[in-house]
Amino acid sequence: MNTPILQISDLHAGLEDKPILRGLSLTVRPGEVHAIMGPNGSGKSTLAGVLAGREEYIVSGGSVLYKGQDLLEMEPEDRAREGLFLAFQYPVEIPGVSNTYFLRAALNAIRKHRGQPGIDPVNFIKLVRQKAAMVKMDEALVKRNLNEGFSGGEKKRNEIFHMAVLEPTLAILDETDSGLDIDALRSVAEGVNILRGPERAFVVITHYQRLLDYIVPDVVHVLVDGRIVRSGGKELALELEERGYAELEAQSRSENQPALAAG
Amino acid sequence: MNGRSVMSNAITMPPNPVASAQLEPFLADFRAFDSRQNGSEPLAVKQLRQAGIASLAATGFPSTRLEAWRLTDIDPILQGHYQHPVAAPTVDAAALIPHRLAGCASLVLVDGHFSADLSDLSGLSEGVWAGSLAEALRHPELLALETLGRIARFGDPAQAFVALSTAFVRDGAYLQVAPGKAIERPIQVLMLASGGSTVSYPRNLFVTGAASQLTVIETFVSLNESAHFSCPVTEIAVGPAANVDHYRVQKENRAAHHVASLVLRQDQDSVFNSHSVMHGGALVRNDVVALLEAEGVSCTLNGLYVVSGKQRVDNQMLVEHAKPHGYSHELYKGILDEEARANFLGKIHVHPGAQQTDAVQANRNLILSKGAIAHSNPQLEIFADDVKCTHGSTVGQLDPDAVFYLRSRGIGQEAARSILTYAFAADIVERIKVPALRTDLESFLFNLLPEGDVVRQMAI
C-alpha cells in the first residue's frame, strides 16, 4: 500500500482559549481526492489553516505527518516548498506586486529548494500561458497586481492558476467553490481534474455538494464539532445534500456531552 | 507678508534671552556675510536679505509651541557650530559621479555656490537659460531679479527658516524657460555639502513661461559623513499652461540637518507635478507650499520617505486653493524602521470663491519596527461650498495576512516582508518618469531591503 501523503492523528487545535479541532484523524494517500464537508463552524477552515501553518492557530495535541515528516514543525514556506498548497478561501489583495512576477518568485523558491535552477523568463512565460489557458484564466489578470480589484470568482480562479503553475503534491482547496457561478465552478473543477494524478492528492473543503458533481471525490468526510463523524464514498455527499447536517450535529453533541444530555 | 515689504537696517532682538542666544551666531554670520557682499549684489537683493534677517530677528526661531513646529525639535540645529564657506570649495569631480543622473544636464552647487566647472549645461534647447542665480540676477533681460523673493514669503514665526535662508541669498540655481519652449533633457540641480561643519543656503529659482515645459531634479548630497546644515529655499513660478515636472532627492549623510522650503506659484491652466524622495539626514524638515492662484491648475505633490536609526523627517504641506477649478493631489508615503520618527502635517486651504476645487490628500506610513513612530495630521480648511476634498492617513504595519499568503506559496518570511515593503513604495516609484532617477531609487530600495535581491528579480 502507498505511504500516505498526509496522516493526521487525533489533532487538537484552535485559537487561544477556543478549541476547534477536537481529535481529528485523516489519512490521505497519493492519487486520492478527499472531500471534507461540514456545517459552518465545524472546523473546516481551521483544518486548512493548521495544515498551511497559520500562526494564529495553536495545536494542543495530536500529530500531522506530511510525506513522513512532522508538518507542524515546518515553516509555512517550507511546507509550500515541499509541495503543499493551500487555495485560500479569501485570497489576499496585494497592490504593487505583479501576479506573474510573484508566481515566478514562488516557483523559483520551490525549485531552489529542490536543487533545481531558476526557470528562465522565456520558459516561464510559456508555462504561464499554458496554465492560464488550462484554467481559463484571463491573460490580463495574469499580468495585473496580485488579486487587486479581482472579483470573488477571479480570485478563486487565480488560486487554481497558482496551483496549476506550482504543481503541488498535496493541494488543499478551502471553500474554493463558495461564491462561484457555474462557469467558474466548472473551470476550477476542470483545473483540478487535469492535475489529478497518481502522485498527487487533494483535500477539497466545501460546505456544498455542488462542487463534488465536478470534482468526484474518492472519500467524503463529514466534519462536525472538530471531529470527523462519518466517512464514506461520493454518495455520502448526496445524502448530506438531502438530509442536511442537523442529524449528525445532534448526534455528535449527544456523544460529546453526555453529562449535559443527561442533566 | 511679502519679504520685500519689510525693509530695515535695524535688527530688533526678541526679548527672550534663550531666543537671543539662539539667534546670535546667525546674526554674527549675517554681519560678516553682509559686509563681504560690499555692493557686489543688486540693491533689491540686499534689501531682500535685510528684510530676511530683520524678520528672523523679530520672530526668533520657531518653538514647539507653534502648531507647525510642534513635533520638530530644532535644538540639534541651533546647537551646531557651522562654517559658512565664502566661495565654492574645490571638489574632486570624481566624487560626483555616483550622484549624477544619466541623460540629464547638471547644474552643480557646492555649499550653495554655483560651480561652472562641475556643471554640464550643454545641449539645452534654445529659450532655456540655466546657470548661477548670482549671475542671473545681473541680467536685466531675465526674470530672476523681479521674481526672487516674490513667491517664498516670510514674516510669520513659522517661516523663520525661509527668512534665515533669504538673509543669506547669494547664489543658487536659476532656470528660465521661454514661452512655448521645452527642455530637451531634464536638468539636475546637484547640491553638495563639501565636507566639514558647513552651513549652506542654496537659493533656487525656476521661472517657466507660458506653455513651456521643464523637468528639474533637485538632489541634495553630502560628500562625507560630517554634520552640516542645509537650509535651501526653492521658488518656482509656473507660467500659464506650462508643465513642470519637479523631483527632489534628499540623500545627505546621516548626521546632516536639512530644513528646506519649496514654494511654487501656478498660473492659469498650468500643471505641476512634484515627487520628493527623502532618505538621508539626521533631521529633515521639508515644507512645501503650493499657491494655486489662478483658475484651472493641476498640482500633484507626492513624496516617499524611508528612514531608520534615529532619523527624523517632517513634511509640512500647504496647498492654497485660491481660484476655481483647481485640482490638487497629494500622496506622501513613509517607511519607518528602528527608532525613526516621521511627522506629516498637510493642510488644504480652499479660499472663498474657489469653487469646483478637487483636492485629495493621503499620507500612508508603514512601520517596520516597534520603536518607530509616525504622526499624521491632515487638515482641511474649506471656505467654498461646491468643492470635493478628501483626506486620509494611515499608520500601520505589514499586513500579516499578506505575509502569510506569500509564505504559503513558498516565499521565505524575510523575502515576503521585503516584497511587501517594496510594494508599498511601488506606486511612488512607478510615477517617476526620469529613467535614471527611477533606477537610482529602485537600487536604493533593493539595497536597503534584507531580501532586496528577490525583489530585484521580481521587478525585472
HADDOCK unambig.tbl for C-alpha pairs under 7 A between the chains (distance, minus, plus):
assign (segid A and resid 52 and name CA) (segid B and resid 408 and name CA) 6.60 0.50 0.50
assign (segid A and resid 76 and name CA) (segid B and resid 407 and name CA) 5.84 0.50 0.50
assign (segid A and resid 76 and name CA) (segid B and resid 408 and name CA) 5.41 0.50 0.50
assign (segid A and resid 77 and name CA) (segid B and resid 407 and name CA) 4.68 0.50 0.50
assign (segid A and resid 77 and name CA) (segid B and resid 408 and name CA) 5.42 0.50 0.50
assign (segid A and resid 77 and name CA) (segid B and resid 409 and name CA) 6.54 0.50 0.50
assign (segid A and resid 77 and name CA) (segid B and resid 410 and name CA) 4.21 0.50 0.50
assign (segid A and resid 77 and name CA) (segid B and resid 411 and name CA) 5.72 0.50 0.50
assign (segid A and resid 77 and name CA) (segid B and resid 412 and name CA) 5.62 0.50 0.50
assign (segid A and resid 78 and name CA) (segid B and resid 410 and name CA) 6.53 0.50 0.50
assign (segid A and resid 80 and name CA) (segid B and resid 408 and name CA) 5.74 0.50 0.50
assign (segid A and resid 80 and name CA) (segid B and resid 409 and name CA) 5.54 0.50 0.50
assign (segid A and resid 80 and name CA) (segid B and resid 410 and name CA) 4.77 0.50 0.50
assign (segid A and resid 81 and name CA) (segid B and resid 410 and name CA) 5.25 0.50 0.50
assign (segid A and resid 85 and name CA) (segid B and resid 409 and name CA) 6.98 0.50 0.50
assign (segid A and resid 92 and name CA) (segid B and resid 402 and name CA) 6.03 0.50 0.50
assign (segid A and resid 92 and name CA) (segid B and resid 405 and name CA) 6.78 0.50 0.50
assign (segid A and resid 94 and name CA) (segid B and resid 402 and name CA) 6.92 0.50 0.50
assign (segid A and resid 95 and name CA) (segid B and resid 423 and name CA) 6.73 0.50 0.50
assign (segid A and resid 96 and name CA) (segid B and resid 423 and name CA) 4.32 0.50 0.50
assign (segid A and resid 96 and name CA) (segid B and resid 424 and name CA) 6.65 0.50 0.50
assign (segid A and resid 96 and name CA) (segid B and resid 426 and name CA) 5.74 0.50 0.50
assign (segid A and resid 96 and name CA) (segid B and resid 427 and name CA) 6.80 0.50 0.50
assign (segid A and resid 97 and name CA) (segid B and resid 423 and name CA) 5.80 0.50 0.50
assign (segid A and resid 101 and name CA) (segid B and resid 458 and name CA) 5.06 0.50 0.50
assign (segid A and resid 102 and name CA) (segid B and resid 458 and name CA) 6.64 0.50 0.50
assign (segid A and resid 105 and name CA) (segid B and resid 458 and name CA) 6.51 0.50 0.50
assign (segid A and resid 106 and name CA) (segid B and resid 409 and name CA) 5.80 0.50 0.50
assign (segid A and resid 106 and name CA) (segid B and resid 410 and name CA) 5.34 0.50 0.50
assign (segid A and resid 106 and name CA) (segid B and resid 411 and name CA) 5.59 0.50 0.50
assign (segid A and resid 109 and name CA) (segid B and resid 410 and name CA) 6.00 0.50 0.50
assign (segid A and resid 109 and name CA) (segid B and resid 411 and name CA) 6.25 0.50 0.50
assign (segid A and resid 110 and name CA) (segid B and resid 410 and name CA) 6.10 0.50 0.50
